[in-house]
């Protein structure tokens, strides 16, 4: 599986956190001539991705600054970077201090990642260089042990290895909506499209579909912009991300095998520990973090499906928590009546021209009621079933059978070294990935602590060990 000799050219598709960090490691580690093509279709997201390209000061990191280093061997790297810019950090009304426990603006983290790339490029060995491209890969072809890439601009590249740092995709369209509604000017299927905020601000009401972190971002964005309209939120279970609370990880022990055996046993063990010790549940979730991948892989496929069916939503809202200040603002918006929570399913959408008629069915009930709003924003979370994606590159790779979805449709089938597995079950020698596409294999693979380790390891793999 390892390359027999160091490649001369590596193309990285996607310049968010995952792709940028792989590029930085390659530039820093390469000792022989190497060209790294780093390709991102949107200039504003280069070296930042979706999450860290926000310009909203009150879009905060969901993890304290002390845990956000891009380098696992230097845990305070980001904290030192932020403290060196303390005045800039404190200019944000949502930041009161710059300490290890502080929740800092995501845009600042984007600046941090961009600077890491700049420094790696400047410090690269002779003959090692970075080619930054604002473009999109339309298709690729594996031939003669290398990869030919065709870009939307018409340019063509050839690389010895390719990293698909695809990150997260826009949400899948919600049930209850047909193709006609998806094309409506009152429906915003991509919550991060640049025009959405300007279109929402003049409205008197909007509906946010989904109650996860994307919903939180939009609620805070609207609040910060002075929006006075009603903000309706609908989700099937009505669960929202919980708030962080200071505290160290609990001393939660596992069996020597590092496995629960079944979802039921795991849930029973966690609940019993919390009940018997009086430990805050947050500390237990944090204690599981370093071993979550091991626990996930220790479950059989049927147990993984059971978890997704019954516990995924509960896990997500407890695992992916909010900065306390953000949680408090959401609470105030609910208390004021500006935000209205709906628990149930969407039965139908109707675009009435000036309004959207949304038919909802409350959870546990057969009755239905109608909600009229001016706009609908899809905040349901990233689509992970690659068969449903509208990406030209992903479609091309599926048609060529160079990739295949994992059995849970959470991402792609990936080997332990990051190599993509084709439709015949063969690991590729030239196509690799990291981060969210590995969710089916690892489950915990979308946040900085996991991706930073994967990025460093993949760079070593690509350079021949």
C-alpha positions in Angstrom: 0.0 0.0 0.0 2.9 2.4 0.6 4.4 4.2 -2.4 7.6 2.6 -3.4 9.2 6.1 -4.0 8.3 9.6 -3.0 5.8 11.2 -5.5 6.7 14.4 -7.2 3.2 15.8 -7.4 0.3 15.6 -5.0 -3.1 17.2 -5.7 -5.4 18.0 -2.8 -9.1 18.5 -3.7 -10.6 20.9 -1.1 -8.8 23.6 0.9 -10.8 23.5 4.1 -9.2 22.5 7.4 -8.5 18.9 6.3 -6.9 19.7 2.9 -5.0 22.7 4.1 -3.5 20.9 7.0 -2.4 18.0 4.8 -0.8 20.5 2.5 1.0 22.2 5.3 2.4 18.9 6.6 3.6 17.9 3.1 5.3 21.2 2.6 7.0 21.0 6.0 8.1 17.3 5.8 9.1 16.9 2.1 12.9 16.8 1.7 12.9 16.1 -2.1 11.3 18.1 -4.9 7.5 18.1 -4.6 4.6 20.2 -6.0 1.4 20.3 -4.0 -1.7 21.5 -5.9 -4.2 22.7 -3.4 -7.6 23.2 -5.2 -10.6 25.0 -3.8 -13.6 26.2 -5.8 -14.5 29.2 -3.7 -11.8 31.9 -3.0 -13.4 33.0 0.3 -13.1 29.4 1.6 -9.5 28.8 0.7 -7.5 27.6 3.7 -10.7 28.0 5.8 -13.5 25.8 4.5 -17.2 26.5 5.3 -16.9 26.6 9.1 -14.0 29.0 9.4 -14.8 31.3 6.5 -17.6 32.9 8.3 -17.3 36.7 8.8 -19.7 36.7 11.8 -17.8 37.5 15.0 -20.4 35.7 17.1 -20.0 32.4 15.3 -17.8 30.9 18.0 -15.8 27.8 18.1 -17.7 25.0 19.9 -14.5 23.9 21.7 -12.4 25.9 24.1 -9.2 27.5 22.7 -7.0 25.2 24.7 -8.2 22.2 22.8 -8.0 23.6 19.2 -4.3 23.3 18.3 -3.7 22.1 14.7 -0.8 20.1 16.0 -1.3 17.1 18.4 2.3 17.4 19.7 1.8 21.0 20.6 -1.5 21.4 22.4 -1.1 25.1 23.1 -0.2 26.2 19.6 -3.5 27.9 18.8 -3.8 29.3 22.3 -0.4 31.0 22.0 -1.4 32.3 18.5 -4.6 33.8 19.9 -3.0 35.3 23.0 -0.5 37.1 20.7 -3.5 38.7 19.1 -5.5 39.4 22.3 -6.6 42.9 21.4 -8.0 41.6 18.1 -9.8 38.8 19.9 -11.3 41.1 22.5 -12.7 43.4 19.7 -15.4 40.7 19.3 -18.3 41.5 21.6 -18.8 37.8 22.2 -15.3 37.3 23.6 -14.5 38.3 27.2 -11.1 36.7 27.6 -8.4 34.9 25.7 -7.6 31.9 27.9 -7.5 28.1 27.4 -11.2 28.0 28.5 -12.4 30.8 26.1 -14.6 30.2 23.0 -13.1 32.3 20.3 -14.5 33.4 16.9 -14.4 30.8 14.1 -13.1 33.5 11.7 -10.0 33.8 13.9 -9.4 30.1 13.6 -9.6 30.5 9.8 -6.9 33.1 10.0 -4.8 30.7 12.1 -5.1 27.9 9.6 -4.3 30.2 6.7 -1.2 31.4 8.5 -0.1 27.8 9.2 -0.2 27.2 5.4 1.7 30.4 4.7 4.4 29.5 7.1 4.7 26.0 5.8 5.0 27.4 2.2 7.7 29.9 3.2 9.7 27.3 5.2 9.5 24.5 2.6 12.8 22.9 1.4 14.2 23.9 -2.0 12.2 22.4 -4.8 9.1 22.0 -2.6 6.3 24.3 -3.7 2.6 25.0 -3.4 0.2 25.7 -6.3 -2.9 27.5 -5.0 -5.8 27.1 -7.4 -9.3 28.6 -7.2 -11.0 26.0 -9.4 -13.2 22.9 -9.2 -12.2 19.4 -10.2 -14.9 18.1 -12.6 -13.5 14.6 -13.1 -10.3 12.5 -12.7 -8.9 9.4 -14.3 -6.4 6.9 -12.9 -4.0 5.9 -15.6 -0.5 4.5 -15.6 -0.2 4.7 -11.9 -1.0 8.4 -11.7 -4.1 10.6 -11.8 -5.2 13.0 -14.6 -7.5 15.7 -13.3 -9.8 17.8 -15.4 -10.8 21.2 -13.9 -14.0 23.1 -14.6 -11.9 26.0 -16.0 -10.6 23.6 -18.7 -7.2 23.2 -17.1 -5.7 19.8 -16.7 -3.3 18.5 -14.0 -1.4 15.3 -13.5 -0.6 14.0 -10.0 1.1 11.0 -8.5 -1.3 11.0 -5.6 -4.7 12.7 -5.0 -6.2 13.6 -1.6 -10.0 14.1 -1.6 -10.4 16.5 1.3 -14.1 16.9 0.5 -15.3 18.0 4.0 -19.0 18.4 4.5 -21.6 18.9 1.8 -24.7 21.0 1.8 -27.8 19.4 3.4 -30.1 17.0 1.5 -33.4 18.5 0.7 -36.1 17.8 3.4 -38.9 15.4 3.0 -42.3 16.9 2.2 -40.8 19.1 -0.6 -41.0 18.3 -4.3 -38.7 19.5 -7.0 -40.8 22.6 -7.7 -40.4 23.9 -4.1 -36.7 23.2 -4.2 -36.5 25.7 -7.0 -38.5 28.3 -5.1 -36.9 31.7 -4.3 -38.3 31.3 -0.8 -36.4 28.0 -0.2 -32.7 28.2 0.7 -31.3 24.7 0.3 -27.7 25.7 0.8 -27.7 27.5 4.2 -24.2 28.9 3.5 -24.9 30.4 0.1 -23.7 34.1 0.3 -27.1 35.6 -0.6 -29.2 34.0 2.1 -28.9 36.5 4.9 -29.8 39.5 2.6 -32.9 37.6 1.5 -33.9 36.8 5.1 -33.5 40.1 6.7 -36.6 41.8 5.0 -38.9 38.9 6.0 -41.3 38.9 8.9 -40.8 35.2 9.6 -38.7 32.2 8.6 -38.5 28.5 9.2 -35.2 26.8 10.1 -35.5 23.1 9.2 -33.3 21.1 11.7 -32.2 22.0 15.2 -28.4 21.3 15.2 -25.4 23.5 14.9 -26.4 25.0 11.6 -29.6 26.1 13.0 -27.7 27.7 15.9 -25.5 29.6 13.5 -28.5 31.0 11.7 -30.4 32.0 14.8 -27.3 33.8 16.2 -26.6 35.4 12.8 -30.2 36.7 12.5 -30.1 37.9 16.1 -26.8 39.7 15.6 -28.1 41.4 12.5 -31.1 42.8 14.4 -33.7 40.6 12.8 -37.2 41.2 14.3 -39.2 38.5 12.6 -40.3 35.2 14.1 -37.8 32.4 13.8 -39.5 29.0 13.7 -37.4 25.9 14.2 -38.7 22.4 13.4 -37.0 19.0 14.1 -38.4 15.5 14.6 -37.3 15.1 18.2 -36.9 18.8 19.2 -33.4 18.2 20.6 -31.0 21.1 20.6 -27.2 21.1 21.2 -26.5 21.3 24.9 -24.2 23.8 26.5 -20.6 23.3 27.6 -19.8 23.4 31.3 -16.4 23.6 32.9 -15.1 20.3 34.2 -12.4 17.6 33.6 -13.1 14.3 31.9 -14.4 11.7 34.2 -12.5 8.6 35.3 -14.8 6.4 33.3 -13.3 2.9 32.9 -13.8 0.5 30.1 -13.3 -3.2 29.8 -9.8 -4.2 28.8 -11.1 -4.9 25.3 -12.1 -1.3 25.0 -15.5 -2.4 23.8 -19.1 -2.2 25.0 -20.2 -5.2 22.9 -23.6 -3.7 22.2 -25.3 -0.3 22.2 -27.6 -1.4 25.0 -24.6 -2.4 27.2 -22.8 0.9 26.4 -25.8 3.0 27.3 -26.4 1.0 30.5 -22.8 1.4 31.6 -22.7 5.2 30.9 -26.0 5.8 32.7 -25.0 3.6 35.7 -21.7 5.4 36.1 -23.4 8.8 36.0 -26.1 7.6 38.5 -23.6 6.0 40.9 -20.9 8.7 40.9 -23.0 11.8 40.5 -20.6 12.9 37.7 -21.8 15.5 35.2 -22.7 13.8 31.9 -20.5 16.2 30.0 -17.4 14.8 31.8 -18.4 11.3 30.8 -18.9 12.2 27.1 -15.5 13.9 27.2 -13.9 10.9 28.8 -15.2 8.7 25.9 -13.8 11.0 23.2 -10.3 9.4 22.9 -11.7 5.9 22.6 -14.9 6.6 20.6 -13.3 5.3 17.4 -12.3 2.1 19.1 -15.8 1.7 20.6 -17.4 2.3 17.3 -15.2 -0.2 15.4 -15.9 -2.7 18.2 -19.6 -2.7 17.4 -20.9 -4.9 14.6 -22.7 -3.4 11.6 -26.1 -4.3 13.1 -25.3 -2.5 16.4 -23.9 0.5 14.5 -27.3 0.7 12.7 -29.1 0.4 16.0 -27.1 3.3 17.4 -27.9 5.4 14.3 -31.6 4.6 14.5 -32.2 5.1 18.2 -29.4 7.2 19.7 -27.7 9.3 17.0 -29.7 12.4 17.6 -29.3 12.2 21.4 -25.5 11.6 21.0 -25.1 14.5 18.6 -26.8 17.1 20.9 -24.8 16.0 23.9 -21.5 15.5 22.1 -21.5 18.6 19.9 -22.1 21.3 22.5 -22.3 25.1 22.4 -20.3 27.8 24.0 -22.2 28.9 27.2 -22.7 32.4 25.9 -24.2 31.1 22.7 -26.5 28.8 24.6 -27.6 31.7 26.8 -28.5 33.8 23.8 -30.6 31.0 22.3 -32.4 30.7 25.6 -33.1 34.4 25.7 -34.5 34.2 22.1 -36.8 31.4 23.2 -37.9 33.2 26.3 -38.7 36.3 24.4 -41.0 34.4 22.0 -39.0 35.3 18.9 -37.9 31.7 18.5 -40.6 29.1 18.4 -39.8 25.4 18.6 -41.8 22.8 16.7 -41.4 19.1 17.4 -42.5 16.8 14.6 -42.3 16.1 10.9 -42.8 18.2 7.8 -45.7 16.8 5.8 -45.7 19.3 2.9 -44.5 22.7 1.6 -46.5 24.9 -0.7 -45.1 28.1 -2.2 -48.0 30.5 -2.3 -46.0 33.3 -4.0 -45.6 35.7 -1.1 -45.6 33.1 1.6 -44.8 29.4 2.2 -47.4 27.2 3.6 -45.8 24.4 5.7 -47.8 21.5 7.0 -46.4 20.0 10.2 -47.4 16.8 12.0 -46.4 16.9 15.7 -44.4 14.0 17.1 -46.6 11.3 18.4 -49.8 12.7 16.8 -51.8 12.1 13.6 -53.1 15.7 13.5 -51.6 18.3 11.3 -51.3 22.0 11.5 -50.2 24.7 9.0 -47.5 27.3 9.6 -47.1 30.2 7.2 -43.6 31.7 6.8 -41.8 34.0 4.4 -38.8 31.8 3.9 -37.4 28.3 4.6 -33.7 27.6 5.4 -32.4 24.0 5.2 -30.4 23.5 8.4 -30.7 19.7 8.5 -27.0 19.0 8.5 -24.5 17.7 5.9 -25.6 15.1 3.4 -23.4 12.1 3.9 -24.9 9.6 1.4 -22.6 10.0 -1.6 -25.1 8.5 -3.9 -27.4 11.5 -3.4 -24.7 14.2 -3.8 -24.9 16.7 -6.7 -21.1 17.0 -7.0 -19.8 16.3 -10.5 -16.6 14.8 -9.2 -18.4 12.4 -6.8 -20.7 11.4 -9.5 -17.8 10.7 -11.9 -15.9 8.7 -9.3 -19.0 6.6 -8.6 -19.6 5.9 -12.3 -16.0 4.9 -12.7 -16.4 2.7 -9.6 -13.3 4.2 -8.1 -15.1 4.8 -4.8 -18.0 3.2 -3.0 -20.2 4.4 0.0 -19.5 2.7 3.3 -22.2 0.2 4.4 -23.9 2.8 6.6 -24.0 5.6 3.9 -22.2 7.9 6.3 -19.3 8.5 4.0 -17.0 6.4 1.8 -15.3 3.1 2.3 -11.7 3.8 3.4 -8.7 1.7 4.3 -6.8 2.2 7.6 -4.1 4.3 5.8 -6.7 6.6 4.3 -6.8 4.9 0.8 -10.2 5.0 -0.9 -11.7 1.6 -1.6 -13.2 1.0 -5.0 -16.4 -0.8 -5.9 -14.5 -4.2 -6.0 -13.2 -3.8 -2.5 -9.6 -2.8 -3.6 -7.7 -0.1 -1.7 -6.4 2.6 -4.1 -2.7 3.2 -4.5 -3.3 6.8 -5.6 -6.6 8.1 -4.1 -6.8 9.0 -0.4 -9.1 10.9 1.9 -9.5 12.0 5.5 -12.0 13.7 7.8 -15.8 13.4 7.3 -15.7 10.8 4.4 -14.4 8.4 7.1 -17.4 8.7 9.4 -18.7 5.2 8.6 -15.4 3.6 9.6 -14.5 5.8 12.6 -17.7 7.7 13.6 -15.7 10.4 15.4 -13.8 12.0 12.5 -15.2 15.5 11.8 -13.6 17.7 14.5 -10.1 19.2 14.9 -8.6 16.6 17.3 -9.2 13.7 15.0 -8.5 15.5 11.7 -5.2 17.0 12.8 -3.9 13.5 13.6 -5.2 12.1 10.3 -3.6 14.9 8.4 -0.2 14.3 9.9 -0.4 10.6 9.4 -1.6 10.9 5.8 1.3 13.3 4.9 3.7 10.6 6.1 1.9 8.0 4.1 2.0 10.1 0.9 5.6 10.8 1.2 6.5 7.2 1.5 6.7 6.8 5.2 
